[in-house]
Amino acid sequence: MSNSHEKPLAPADDDCCGGGACNPCVWDGYYLELQTWRIEEAKRREQAEAEKNSE
């Protein structure tokens, strides 16, 4: 998995075979990483806001 502080990069066009038979597909992994990144980003923003408000 990529560094959680950096938004995951979408697979390149030639990373996917387009056949629909791969399990998991490169897009499945990307969407899972993206979902995890979004959750972690929201937590980081909430924590930063809480720290800012406590000063």
ZIQUIGI-V458622 format. One record per backbone hydrogen bond with DSSP energy under -0.5 kcal/mol. NH is the residue of the N-H (numbers start at 1). CO is the residue of the C=O. Records with the same first field share a line. If there is no record, write none. Layout:
BEGIN
NH = CO + CO
END
This chain:
BEGIN
6 = 3
15 = 12
16 = 12 + 13
28 = 25
29 = 25
30 = 26
31 = 27
32 = 28
33 = 29
34 = 30
35 = 31
36 = 32
37 = 33
38 = 34
39 = 35
40 = 36
41 = 37
42 = 38
43 = 39
44 = 40
45 = 41
46 = 42
47 = 43
48 = 44
49 = 45
50 = 46
51 = 47
52 = 48
53 = 49
54 = 50
55 = 52
END
